[in-house]
Amino acid sequence: MDKKNALRAGAVTAGTTLMMLLMTSPALALTRDDGDDPGPGLSVAETLGLYVAAPIVLFLVIAGLVMVGDKSRKTQSEG
C-alpha cells in the first residue's frame, strides 16, 4: 500500500470518527426518563474493589485452579 492510499485511509477513518463524535449528543444523558430511579453512587473504594480488585482476584483463583488441575494431571500420567 503506497503513501497515497494510506493517507486516504487515515483521512476517511479520521473523518468518520469525527462525524460520529459530532453526531452523538452527550447532553441527552442529563435528561431523566420517566421510570428512571438511579440509586446512590459508588464510593472510590467500592469502585476500585469492583472494577480492579475483583477481576484480579477472579483471575488469580482461575489461574490457581488451572495450575492445580495441571499438576494433578502430570502426577497421574507419571504413575
All heavy atoms as a GROMACS GRO file, in nm:
protein
  563
    1MET      N    1   0.085  -0.118   0.000
    1MET     CA    2   0.000   0.000   0.000
    1MET      C    3   0.090   0.124   0.000
    1MET      O    4   0.177   0.139   0.084
    1MET     CB    5  -0.089  -0.003   0.125
    1MET     CG    6  -0.201   0.095   0.119
    1MET     SD    7  -0.336   0.049   0.226
    1MET     CE    8  -0.309   0.155   0.363
    2ASP      N    9   0.069   0.210  -0.093
    2ASP     CA   10   0.154   0.329  -0.103
    2ASP      C   11   0.106   0.439  -0.008
    2ASP      O   12   0.004   0.426   0.059
    2ASP     CB   13   0.161   0.378  -0.247
    2ASP     CG   14   0.023   0.412  -0.303
    2ASP    OD1   15  -0.076   0.383  -0.236
    2ASP    OD2   16   0.016   0.468  -0.414
    3LYS      N   17   0.181   0.547  -0.005
    3LYS     CA   18   0.151   0.655   0.089
    3LYS      C   19   0.018   0.722   0.060
    3LYS      O   20  -0.052   0.765   0.150
    3LYS     CB   21   0.264   0.758   0.086
    3LYS     CG   22   0.391   0.710   0.151
    3LYS     CD   23   0.494   0.821   0.154
    3LYS     CE   24   0.622   0.773   0.219
    3LYS     NZ   25   0.721   0.881   0.227
    4LYS      N   26  -0.017   0.730  -0.068
    4LYS     CA   27  -0.142   0.797  -0.106
    4LYS      C   28  -0.262   0.720  -0.051
    4LYS      O   29  -0.356   0.780   0.004
    4LYS     CB   30  -0.149   0.808  -0.258
    4LYS     CG   31  -0.264   0.892  -0.307
    4LYS     CD   32  -0.257   0.908  -0.458
    4LYS     CE   33  -0.370   0.994  -0.509
    4LYS     NZ   34  -0.367   1.007  -0.654
    5ASN      N   35  -0.260   0.588  -0.065
    5ASN     CA   36  -0.370   0.508  -0.014
    5ASN      C   37  -0.374   0.511   0.139
    5ASN      O   38  -0.482   0.513   0.199
    5ASN     CB   39  -0.359   0.364  -0.061
    5ASN     CG   40  -0.400   0.348  -0.206
    5ASN    OD1   41  -0.469   0.434  -0.262
    5ASN    ND2   42  -0.357   0.240  -0.269
    6ALA      N   43  -0.257   0.509   0.203
    6ALA     CA   44  -0.252   0.515   0.348
    6ALA      C   45  -0.306   0.648   0.398
    6ALA      O   46  -0.381   0.654   0.497
    6ALA     CB   47  -0.110   0.494   0.397
    7LEU      N   48  -0.272   0.756   0.329
    7LEU     CA   49  -0.322   0.888   0.366
    7LEU      C   50  -0.473   0.896   0.348
    7LEU      O   51  -0.545   0.949   0.433
    7LEU     CB   52  -0.252   0.995   0.282
    7LEU     CG   53  -0.284   1.140   0.318
    7LEU    CD1   54  -0.238   1.170   0.460
    7LEU    CD2   55  -0.215   1.234   0.220
    8ARG      N   56  -0.522   0.839   0.238
    8ARG     CA   57  -0.666   0.839   0.212
    8ARG      C   58  -0.739   0.758   0.319
    8ARG      O   59  -0.843   0.801   0.371
    8ARG     CB   60  -0.694   0.780   0.074
    8ARG     CG   61  -0.842   0.782   0.038
    8ARG     CD   62  -0.867   0.725  -0.099
    8ARG     NE   63  -0.799   0.806  -0.200
    8ARG     CZ   64  -0.744   0.757  -0.311
    8ARG    NH1   65  -0.751   0.628  -0.336
    8ARG    NH2   66  -0.685   0.836  -0.397
    9ALA      N   67  -0.686   0.641   0.356
    9ALA     CA   68  -0.749   0.558   0.459
    9ALA      C   69  -0.749   0.630   0.593
    9ALA      O   70  -0.848   0.625   0.668
    9ALA     CB   71  -0.676   0.424   0.471
   10GLY      N   72  -0.640   0.698   0.627
   10GLY     CA   73  -0.635   0.773   0.751
   10GLY      C   74  -0.734   0.887   0.753
   10GLY      O   75  -0.798   0.914   0.855
   11ALA      N   76  -0.748   0.956   0.641
   11ALA     CA   77  -0.842   1.068   0.633
   11ALA      C   78  -0.986   1.018   0.646
   11ALA      O   79  -1.068   1.080   0.715
   11ALA     CB   80  -0.823   1.143   0.502
   12VAL      N   81  -1.019   0.907   0.582
   12VAL     CA   82  -1.154   0.852   0.593
   12VAL      C   83  -1.182   0.809   0.735
   12VAL      O   84  -1.290   0.835   0.790
   12VAL     CB   85  -1.171   0.733   0.493
   12VAL    CG1   86  -1.299   0.656   0.523
   12VAL    CG2   87  -1.171   0.785   0.351
   13THR      N   88  -1.086   0.744   0.799
   13THR     CA   89  -1.104   0.700   0.937
   13THR      C   90  -1.121   0.819   1.030
   13THR      O   91  -1.210   0.820   1.114
   13THR     CB   92  -0.983   0.615   0.982
   13THR    OG1   93  -0.968   0.505   0.893
   13THR    CG2   94  -1.001   0.565   1.123
   14ALA      N   95  -1.038   0.921   1.014
   14ALA     CA   96  -1.048   1.040   1.098
   14ALA      C   97  -1.180   1.112   1.075
   14ALA      O   98  -1.246   1.157   1.170
   14ALA     CB   99  -0.930   1.133   1.072
   15GLY      N  100  -1.221   1.122   0.950
   15GLY     CA  101  -1.347   1.188   0.919
   15GLY      C  102  -1.466   1.114   0.976
   15GLY      O  103  -1.559   1.174   1.030
   16THR      N  104  -1.463   0.982   0.964
   16THR     CA  105  -1.572   0.901   1.017
   16THR      C  106  -1.580   0.915   1.168
   16THR      O  107  -1.688   0.932   1.226
   16THR     CB  108  -1.553   0.754   0.978
   16THR    OG1  109  -1.544   0.744   0.836
   16THR    CG2  110  -1.668   0.669   1.027
   17THR      N  111  -1.465   0.909   1.234
   17THR     CA  112  -1.462   0.923   1.380
   17THR      C  113  -1.513   1.060   1.422
   17THR      O  114  -1.592   1.072   1.517
   17THR     CB  115  -1.318   0.902   1.432
   17THR    OG1  116  -1.272   0.774   1.388
   17THR    CG2  117  -1.313   0.909   1.582
   18LEU      N  118  -1.471   1.164   1.353
   18LEU     CA  119  -1.515   1.299   1.386
   18LEU      C  120  -1.666   1.314   1.367
   18LEU      O  121  -1.734   1.372   1.452
   18LEU     CB  122  -1.441   1.401   1.298
   18LEU     CG  123  -1.471   1.547   1.326
   18LEU    CD1  124  -1.430   1.583   1.468
   18LEU    CD2  125  -1.402   1.636   1.226
   19MET      N  126  -1.719   1.258   1.259
   19MET     CA  127  -1.863   1.267   1.235
   19MET      C  128  -1.942   1.193   1.343
   19MET      O  129  -2.046   1.239   1.390
   19MET     CB  130  -1.898   1.213   1.097
   19MET     CG  131  -1.855   1.305   0.983
   19MET     SD  132  -1.922   1.471   0.996
   19MET     CE  133  -2.096   1.438   0.980
   20MET      N  134  -1.891   1.076   1.383
   20MET     CA  135  -1.960   1.000   1.488
   20MET      C  136  -1.960   1.078   1.620
   20MET      O  137  -2.059   1.079   1.692
   20MET     CB  138  -1.893   0.864   1.507
   20MET     CG  139  -1.910   0.771   1.388
   20MET     SD  140  -2.080   0.727   1.362
   20MET     CE  141  -2.096   0.596   1.479
   21LEU      N  142  -1.848   1.142   1.651
   21LEU     CA  143  -1.842   1.220   1.775
   21LEU      C  144  -1.933   1.342   1.770
   21LEU      O  145  -1.994   1.379   1.870
   21LEU     CB  146  -1.697   1.264   1.801
   21LEU     CG  147  -1.603   1.153   1.847
   21LEU    CD1  148  -1.460   1.206   1.853
   21LEU    CD2  149  -1.644   1.098   1.981
   22LEU      N  150  -1.942   1.404   1.654
   22LEU     CA  151  -2.028   1.523   1.642
   22LEU      C  152  -2.175   1.487   1.643
   22LEU      O  153  -2.258   1.566   1.689
   22LEU     CB  154  -1.993   1.599   1.515
   22LEU     CG  155  -1.858   1.670   1.515
   22LEU    CD1  156  -1.830   1.730   1.378
   22LEU    CD2  157  -1.852   1.776   1.622
   23MET      N  158  -2.209   1.368   1.593
   23MET     CA  159  -2.350   1.330   1.586
   23MET      C  160  -2.404   1.281   1.721
   23MET      O  161  -2.524   1.287   1.744
   23MET     CB  162  -2.370   1.222   1.479
   23MET     CG  163  -2.353   1.276   1.338
   23MET     SD  164  -2.357   1.149   1.213
   23MET     CE  165  -2.515   1.075   1.239
   24THR      N  166  -2.317   1.231   1.807
   24THR     CA  167  -2.364   1.187   1.938
   24THR      C  168  -2.389   1.309   2.025
   24THR      O  169  -2.319   1.410   2.016
   24THR     CB  170  -2.261   1.096   2.006
   24THR    OG1  171  -2.138   1.166   2.018
   24THR    CG2  172  -2.240   0.969   1.927
   25SER      N  173  -2.486   1.300   2.110
   25SER     CA  174  -2.522   1.414   2.193
   25SER      C  175  -2.514   1.374   2.340
   25SER      O  176  -2.606   1.315   2.395
   25SER     CB  177  -2.663   1.461   2.160
   25SER     OG  178  -2.698   1.567   2.242
   26PRO      N  179  -2.404   1.406   2.407
   26PRO     CA  180  -2.394   1.370   2.548
   26PRO      C  181  -2.491   1.448   2.636
   26PRO      O  182  -2.518   1.407   2.748
   26PRO     CB  183  -2.250   1.405   2.584
   26PRO     CG  184  -2.205   1.503   2.483
   26PRO     CD  185  -2.283   1.472   2.359
   27ALA      N  186  -2.546   1.558   2.588
   27ALA     CA  187  -2.641   1.634   2.668
   27ALA      C  188  -2.770   1.556   2.691
   27ALA      O  189  -2.843   1.581   2.787
   27ALA     CB  190  -2.672   1.767   2.599
   28LEU      N  191  -2.800   1.460   2.605
   28LEU     CA  192  -2.920   1.380   2.624
   28LEU      C  193  -2.910   1.292   2.748
   28LEU      O  194  -3.011   1.248   2.801
   28LEU     CB  195  -2.946   1.292   2.500
   28LEU     CG  196  -2.986   1.366   2.374
   28LEU    CD1  197  -2.999   1.269   2.258
   28LEU    CD2  198  -3.116   1.440   2.395
   29ALA      N  199  -2.791   1.267   2.795
   29ALA     CA  200  -2.774   1.184   2.914
   29ALA      C  201  -2.819   1.258   3.040
   29ALA      O  202  -2.840   1.196   3.143
   29ALA     CB  203  -2.629   1.142   2.927
   30LEU      N  204  -2.833   1.389   3.034
   30LEU     CA  205  -2.871   1.465   3.151
   30LEU      C  206  -3.022   1.463   3.175
   30LEU      O  207  -3.067   1.491   3.286
   30LEU     CB  208  -2.824   1.610   3.138
   30LEU     CG  209  -2.672   1.628   3.130
   30LEU    CD1  210  -2.638   1.775   3.108
   30LEU    CD2  211  -2.606   1.577   3.257
   31THR      N  212  -3.100   1.433   3.074
   31THR     CA  213  -3.245   1.430   3.091
   31THR      C  214  -3.286   1.294   3.145
   31THR      O  215  -3.238   1.190   3.100
   31THR     CB  216  -3.317   1.457   2.958
   31THR    OG1  217  -3.278   1.358   2.863
   31THR    CG2  218  -3.281   1.595   2.904
   32ARG      N  219  -3.374   1.295   3.242
   32ARG     CA  220  -3.421   1.171   3.305
   32ARG      C  221  -3.537   1.111   3.225
   32ARG      O  222  -3.621   1.183   3.171
   32ARG     CB  223  -3.468   1.199   3.447
   32ARG     CG  224  -3.359   1.247   3.537
   32ARG     CD  225  -3.312   1.132   3.621
   32ARG     NE  226  -3.226   1.183   3.728
   32ARG     CZ  227  -3.105   1.140   3.747
   32ARG    NH1  228  -3.055   1.047   3.670
   32ARG    NH2  229  -3.032   1.189   3.843
   33ASP      N  230  -3.541   0.979   3.219
   33ASP     CA  231  -3.656   0.910   3.161
   33ASP      C  232  -3.767   0.904   3.266
   33ASP      O  233  -3.745   0.927   3.384
   33ASP     CB  234  -3.616   0.769   3.118
   33ASP     CG  235  -3.525   0.770   2.998
   33ASP    OD1  236  -3.533   0.866   2.919
   33ASP    OD2  237  -3.445   0.676   2.982
   34ASP      N  238  -3.886   0.867   3.221
   34ASP     CA  239  -4.000   0.864   3.312
   34ASP      C  240  -3.980   0.767   3.428
   34ASP      O  241  -4.010   0.798   3.541
   34ASP     CB  242  -4.127   0.829   3.236
   34ASP     CG  243  -4.174   0.944   3.148
   34ASP    OD1  244  -4.135   1.058   3.177
   34ASP    OD2  245  -4.249   0.919   3.053
   35GLY      N  246  -3.931   0.648   3.401
   35GLY     CA  247  -3.916   0.547   3.505
   35GLY      C  248  -3.778   0.543   3.567
   35GLY      O  249  -3.744   0.450   3.638
   36ASP      N  250  -3.697   0.644   3.541
   36ASP     CA  251  -3.559   0.644   3.588
   36ASP      C  252  -3.554   0.670   3.738
   36ASP      O  253  -3.609   0.767   3.788
   36ASP     CB  254  -3.482   0.752   3.513
   36ASP     CG  255  -3.332   0.737   3.528
   36ASP    OD1  256  -3.290   0.632   3.580
   36ASP    OD2  257  -3.259   0.828   3.488
   37ASP      N  258  -3.489   0.580   3.812
   37ASP     CA  259  -3.473   0.596   3.956
   37ASP      C  260  -3.333   0.548   3.994
   37ASP      O  261  -3.317   0.437   4.045
   37ASP     CB  262  -3.580   0.518   4.030
   37ASP     CG  263  -3.578   0.546   4.179
   37ASP    OD1  264  -3.525   0.651   4.219
   37ASP    OD2  265  -3.629   0.462   4.255
   38PRO      N  266  -3.231   0.630   3.970
   38PRO     CA  267  -3.094   0.585   3.997
   38PRO      C  268  -3.069   0.573   4.147
   38PRO      O  269  -3.123   0.648   4.228
   38PRO     CB  270  -3.008   0.695   3.936
   38PRO     CG  271  -3.093   0.816   3.939
   38PRO     CD  272  -3.234   0.767   3.920
   39GLY      N  273  -2.988   0.475   4.182
   39GLY     CA  274  -2.952   0.455   4.321
   39GLY      C  275  -2.835   0.544   4.359
   39GLY      O  276  -2.789   0.626   4.280
   40PRO      N  277  -2.787   0.528   4.482
   40PRO     CA  278  -2.672   0.609   4.524
   40PRO      C  279  -2.548   0.568   4.448
   40PRO      O  280  -2.534   0.453   4.406
   40PRO     CB  281  -2.660   0.576   4.673
   40PRO     CG  282  -2.725   0.443   4.689
   40PRO     CD  283  -2.834   0.438   4.586
   41GLY      N  284  -2.456   0.660   4.431
   41GLY     CA  285  -2.333   0.633   4.358
   41GLY      C  286  -2.238   0.548   4.441
   41GLY      O  287  -2.253   0.531   4.562
   42LEU      N  288  -2.137   0.494   4.374
   42LEU     CA  289  -2.036   0.414   4.441
   42LEU      C  290  -1.926   0.505   4.496
   42LEU      O  291  -1.891   0.605   4.435
   42LEU     CB  292  -1.973   0.315   4.343
   42LEU     CG  293  -2.063   0.207   4.284
   42LEU    CD1  294  -1.986   0.126   4.181
   42LEU    CD2  295  -2.115   0.117   4.392
   43SER      N  296  -1.871   0.464   4.610
   43SER     CA  297  -1.757   0.538   4.663
   43SER      C  298  -1.632   0.497   4.586
   43SER      O  299  -1.635   0.404   4.505
   43SER     CB  300  -1.739   0.507   4.812
   43SER     OG  301  -1.696   0.374   4.829
   44VAL      N  302  -1.521   0.566   4.611
   44VAL     CA  303  -1.397   0.533   4.542
   44VAL      C  304  -1.352   0.392   4.576
   44VAL      O  305  -1.310   0.315   4.490
   44VAL     CB  306  -1.288   0.637   4.578
   44VAL    CG1  307  -1.154   0.596   4.519
   44VAL    CG2  308  -1.328   0.775   4.529
   45ALA      N  309  -1.363   0.356   4.704
   45ALA     CA  310  -1.321   0.221   4.747
   45ALA      C  311  -1.408   0.114   4.682
   45ALA      O  312  -1.357   0.009   4.639
   45ALA     CB  313  -1.327   0.211   4.899
   46GLU      N  314  -1.539   0.137   4.676
   46GLU     CA  315  -1.629   0.040   4.613
   46GLU      C  316  -1.598   0.026   4.464
   46GLU      O  317  -1.599  -0.084   4.409
   46GLU     CB  318  -1.775   0.082   4.632
   46GLU     CG  319  -1.823   0.070   4.774
   46GLU     CD  320  -1.960   0.132   4.794
   46GLU    OE1  321  -1.995   0.227   4.720
   46GLU    OE2  322  -2.031   0.087   4.884
   47THR      N  323  -1.571   0.137   4.399
   47THR     CA  324  -1.539   0.134   4.256
   47THR      C  325  -1.410   0.058   4.231
   47THR      O  326  -1.404  -0.027   4.141
   47THR     CB  327  -1.528   0.277   4.201
   47THR    OG1  328  -1.649   0.346   4.227
   47THR    CG2  329  -1.501   0.277   4.053
   48LEU      N  330  -1.305   0.088   4.308
   48LEU     CA  331  -1.178   0.016   4.291
   48LEU      C  332  -1.194  -0.131   4.323
   48LEU      O  333  -1.138  -0.217   4.254
   48LEU     CB  334  -1.071   0.079   4.380
   48LEU     CG  335  -1.021   0.216   4.336
   48LEU    CD1  336  -0.923   0.271   4.439
   48LEU    CD2  337  -0.957   0.210   4.200
   49GLY      N  338  -1.270  -0.163   4.425
   49GLY     CA  339  -1.292  -0.303   4.459
   49GLY      C  340  -1.366  -0.378   4.350
   49GLY      O  341  -1.332  -0.491   4.316
   50LEU      N  342  -1.467  -0.314   4.294
   50LEU     CA  343  -1.550  -0.380   4.193
   50LEU      C  344  -1.481  -0.392   4.058
   50LEU      O  345  -1.489  -0.496   3.992
   50LEU     CB  346  -1.681  -0.301   4.177
   50LEU     CG  347  -1.786  -0.360   4.085
   50LEU    CD1  348  -1.833  -0.494   4.138
   50LEU    CD2  349  -1.904  -0.265   4.073
   51TYR      N  350  -1.410  -0.289   4.016
   51TYR     CA  351  -1.353  -0.287   3.881
   51TYR      C  352  -1.204  -0.316   3.875
   51TYR      O  353  -1.149  -0.332   3.765
   51TYR     CB  354  -1.381  -0.153   3.814
   51TYR     CG  355  -1.528  -0.131   3.790
   51TYR    CD1  356  -1.602  -0.040   3.865
   51TYR    CD2  357  -1.595  -0.205   3.693
   51TYR    CE1  358  -1.736  -0.022   3.844
   51TYR    CE2  359  -1.730  -0.187   3.671
   51TYR     CZ  360  -1.800  -0.095   3.746
   51TYR     OH  361  -1.933  -0.078   3.726
   52VAL      N  362  -1.134  -0.322   3.989
   52VAL     CA  363  -0.991  -0.352   3.990
   52VAL      C  364  -0.963  -0.479   4.070
   52VAL      O  365  -0.909  -0.576   4.019
   52VAL     CB  366  -0.909  -0.233   4.045
   52VAL    CG1  367  -0.762  -0.268   4.053
   52VAL    CG2  368  -0.929  -0.109   3.959
   53ALA      N  369  -1.000  -0.479   4.198
   53ALA     CA  370  -0.965  -0.590   4.285
   53ALA      C  371  -1.040  -0.718   4.248
   53ALA      O  372  -0.980  -0.826   4.244
   53ALA     CB  373  -0.992  -0.553   4.430
   54ALA      N  374  -1.169  -0.709   4.223
   54ALA     CA  375  -1.247  -0.829   4.193
   54ALA      C  376  -1.197  -0.902   4.068
   54ALA      O  377  -1.180  -1.024   4.071
   54ALA     CB  378  -1.396  -0.794   4.181
   55PRO      N  379  -1.169  -0.834   3.956
   55PRO     CA  380  -1.116  -0.906   3.840
   55PRO      C  381  -0.979  -0.969   3.867
   55PRO      O  382  -0.950  -1.079   3.820
   55PRO     CB  383  -1.105  -0.799   3.732
   55PRO     CG  384  -1.205  -0.697   3.770
   55PRO     CD  385  -1.206  -0.696   3.919
   56ILE      N  386  -0.893  -0.900   3.945
   56ILE     CA  387  -0.762  -0.956   3.976
   56ILE      C  388  -0.776  -1.082   4.061
   56ILE      O  389  -0.713  -1.185   4.035
   56ILE     CB  390  -0.673  -0.851   4.045
   56ILE    CG1  391  -0.635  -0.742   3.945
   56ILE    CG2  392  -0.548  -0.914   4.105
   56ILE    CD1  393  -0.562  -0.624   4.007
   57VAL      N  394  -0.862  -1.076   4.162
   57VAL     CA  395  -0.885  -1.193   4.248
   57VAL      C  396  -0.944  -1.307   4.166
   57VAL      O  397  -0.902  -1.424   4.179
   57VAL     CB  398  -0.976  -1.156   4.367
   57VAL    CG1  399  -1.023  -1.279   4.441
   57VAL    CG2  400  -0.903  -1.061   4.460
   58LEU      N  401  -1.040  -1.277   4.081
   58LEU     CA  402  -1.101  -1.380   3.996
   58LEU      C  403  -0.998  -1.443   3.904
   58LEU      O  404  -0.994  -1.566   3.887
   58LEU     CB  405  -1.215  -1.319   3.915
   58LEU     CG  406  -1.303  -1.414   3.837
   58LEU    CD1  407  -1.375  -1.510   3.931
   58LEU    CD2  408  -1.404  -1.338   3.755
   59PHE      N  409  -0.909  -1.363   3.847
   59PHE     CA  410  -0.803  -1.415   3.761
   59PHE      C  411  -0.711  -1.508   3.840
   59PHE      O  412  -0.674  -1.615   3.793
   59PHE     CB  413  -0.723  -1.300   3.700
   59PHE     CG  414  -0.599  -1.346   3.628
   59PHE    CD1  415  -0.608  -1.401   3.502
   59PHE    CD2  416  -0.475  -1.336   3.688
   59PHE    CE1  417  -0.494  -1.444   3.436
   59PHE    CE2  418  -0.361  -1.380   3.624
   59PHE     CZ  419  -0.370  -1.434   3.497
   60LEU      N  420  -0.672  -1.465   3.961
   60LEU     CA  421  -0.582  -1.547   4.042
   60LEU      C  422  -0.648  -1.678   4.082
   60LEU      O  423  -0.582  -1.784   4.083
   60LEU     CB  424  -0.538  -1.468   4.164
   60LEU     CG  425  -0.445  -1.349   4.136
   60LEU    CD1  426  -0.417  -1.271   4.263
   60LEU    CD2  427  -0.317  -1.395   4.070
   61VAL      N  428  -0.775  -1.677   4.116
   61VAL     CA  429  -0.846  -1.800   4.152
   61VAL      C  430  -0.850  -1.895   4.033
   61VAL      O  431  -0.820  -2.015   4.045
   61VAL     CB  432  -0.987  -1.768   4.203
   61VAL    CG1  433  -1.072  -1.894   4.212
   61VAL    CG2  434  -0.980  -1.700   4.339
   62ILE      N  435  -0.886  -1.845   3.915
   62ILE     CA  436  -0.893  -1.929   3.796
   62ILE      C  437  -0.755  -1.982   3.760
   62ILE      O  438  -0.739  -2.101   3.730
   62ILE     CB  439  -0.956  -1.852   3.678
   62ILE    CG1  440  -1.102  -1.823   3.708
   62ILE    CG2  441  -0.942  -1.929   3.548
   62ILE    CD1  442  -1.168  -1.729   3.609
   63ALA      N  443  -0.652  -1.897   3.765
   63ALA     CA  444  -0.516  -1.942   3.735
   63ALA      C  445  -0.471  -2.048   3.835
   63ALA      O  446  -0.407  -2.147   3.798
   63ALA     CB  447  -0.420  -1.823   3.736
   64GLY      N  448  -0.504  -2.029   3.963
   64GLY     CA  449  -0.468  -2.128   4.064
   64GLY      C  450  -0.536  -2.262   4.040
   64GLY      O  451  -0.473  -2.368   4.051
   65LEU      N  452  -0.664  -2.258   4.004
   65LEU     CA  453  -0.736  -2.383   3.976
   65LEU      C  454  -0.678  -2.454   3.854
   65LEU      O  455  -0.666  -2.578   3.852
   65LEU     CB  456  -0.885  -2.354   3.955
   65LEU     CG  457  -0.963  -2.314   4.079
   65LEU    CD1  458  -1.104  -2.270   4.041
   65LEU    CD2  459  -0.966  -2.426   4.180
   66VAL      N  460  -0.640  -2.379   3.753
   66VAL     CA  461  -0.579  -2.439   3.634
   66VAL      C  462  -0.445  -2.501   3.670
   66VAL      O  463  -0.414  -2.613   3.627
   66VAL     CB  464  -0.564  -2.333   3.522
   66VAL    CG1  465  -0.476  -2.384   3.410
   66VAL    CG2  466  -0.700  -2.294   3.469
   67MET      N  467  -0.365  -2.434   3.750
   67MET     CA  468  -0.235  -2.487   3.789
   67MET      C  469  -0.250  -2.613   3.874
   67MET      O  470  -0.176  -2.711   3.856
   67MET     CB  471  -0.154  -2.381   3.864
   67MET     CG  472  -0.104  -2.272   3.772
   67MET     SD  473  -0.031  -2.128   3.852
   67MET     CE  474   0.067  -2.195   3.978
   68VAL      N  475  -0.346  -2.615   3.967
   68VAL     CA  476  -0.369  -2.734   4.049
   68VAL      C  477  -0.415  -2.850   3.961
   68VAL      O  478  -0.368  -2.963   3.976
   68VAL     CB  479  -0.472  -2.704   4.159
   68VAL    CG1  480  -0.522  -2.831   4.225
   68VAL    CG2  481  -0.412  -2.611   4.263
   69GLY      N  482  -0.505  -2.823   3.868
   69GLY     CA  483  -0.550  -2.928   3.777
   69GLY      C  484  -0.438  -2.979   3.689
   69GLY      O  485  -0.429  -3.099   3.662
   70ASP      N  486  -0.351  -2.892   3.644
   70ASP     CA  487  -0.239  -2.933   3.559
   70ASP      C  488  -0.140  -3.019   3.637
   70ASP      O  489  -0.091  -3.119   3.588
   70ASP     CB  490  -0.170  -2.809   3.503
   70ASP     CG  491  -0.067  -2.845   3.397
   70ASP    OD1  492  -0.098  -2.927   3.311
   70ASP    OD2  493   0.043  -2.788   3.403
   71LYS      N  494  -0.112  -2.983   3.762
   71LYS     CA  495  -0.019  -3.061   3.844
   71LYS      C  496  -0.077  -3.198   3.875
   71LYS      O  497  -0.004  -3.297   3.875
   71LYS     CB  498   0.014  -2.986   3.972
   71LYS     CG  499   0.105  -2.869   3.950
   71LYS     CD  500   0.140  -2.799   4.079
   71LYS     CE  501   0.230  -2.680   4.051
   71LYS     NZ  502   0.265  -2.607   4.172
   72SER      N  503  -0.206  -3.206   3.902
   72SER     CA  504  -0.265  -3.336   3.932
   72SER      C  505  -0.266  -3.426   3.808
   72SER      O  506  -0.251  -3.547   3.819
   72SER     CB  507  -0.407  -3.319   3.987
   72SER     OG  508  -0.494  -3.271   3.887
   73ARG      N  509  -0.281  -3.369   3.692
   73ARG     CA  510  -0.279  -3.449   3.569
   73ARG      C  511  -0.138  -3.501   3.542
   73ARG      O  512  -0.120  -3.613   3.496
   73ARG     CB  513  -0.329  -3.366   3.451
   73ARG     CG  514  -0.351  -3.452   3.327
   73ARG     CD  515  -0.411  -3.378   3.208
   73ARG     NE  516  -0.495  -3.266   3.243
   73ARG     CZ  517  -0.490  -3.148   3.182
   73ARG    NH1  518  -0.402  -3.128   3.084
   73ARG    NH2  519  -0.570  -3.051   3.217
   74LYS      N  520  -0.036  -3.421   3.570
   74LYS     CA  521   0.102  -3.464   3.548
   74LYS      C  522   0.138  -3.578   3.642
   74LYS      O  523   0.207  -3.672   3.602
   74LYS     CB  524   0.199  -3.347   3.569
   74LYS     CG  525   0.203  -3.250   3.455
   74LYS     CD  526   0.304  -3.142   3.478
   74LYS     CE  527   0.305  -3.041   3.366
   74LYS     NZ  528   0.399  -2.933   3.389
   75THR      N  529   0.095  -3.572   3.770
   75THR     CA  530   0.129  -3.679   3.863
   75THR      C  531   0.056  -3.807   3.827
   75THR      O  532   0.106  -3.915   3.848
   75THR     CB  533   0.095  -3.637   4.008
   75THR    OG1  534  -0.043  -3.604   4.015
   75THR    CG2  535   0.180  -3.521   4.052
   76GLN      N  536  -0.064  -3.800   3.770
   76GLN     CA  537  -0.137  -3.920   3.731
   76GLN      C  538  -0.072  -3.985   3.610
   76GLN      O  539  -0.063  -4.107   3.599
   76GLN     CB  540  -0.282  -3.886   3.697
   76GLN     CG  541  -0.366  -3.853   3.817
   76GLN     CD  542  -0.505  -3.809   3.778
   76GLN    OE1  543  -0.538  -3.799   3.661
   76GLN    NE2  544  -0.589  -3.781   3.877
   77SER      N  545  -0.021  -3.905   3.516
   77SER     CA  546   0.036  -3.962   3.394
   77SER      C  547   0.175  -4.019   3.422
   77SER      O  548   0.221  -4.106   3.349
   77SER     CB  549   0.045  -3.856   3.284
   77SER     OG  550   0.130  -3.751   3.324
   78GLU      N  551   0.244  -3.972   3.526
   78GLU     CA  552   0.376  -4.025   3.558
   78GLU      C  553   0.367  -4.161   3.624
   78GLU      O  554   0.456  -4.244   3.611
   78GLU     CB  555   0.451  -3.928   3.653
   78GLU     CG  556   0.492  -3.800   3.585
   78GLU     CD  557   0.553  -3.702   3.685
   78GLU    OE1  558   0.565  -3.737   3.803
   78GLU    OE2  559   0.588  -3.591   3.642
   79GLY      N  560   0.259  -4.189   3.698
   79GLY     CA  561   0.248  -4.311   3.776
   79GLY      C  562   0.202  -4.429   3.700
   79GLY      O  563   0.201  -4.464   3.591
   0.00000   0.00000   0.00000
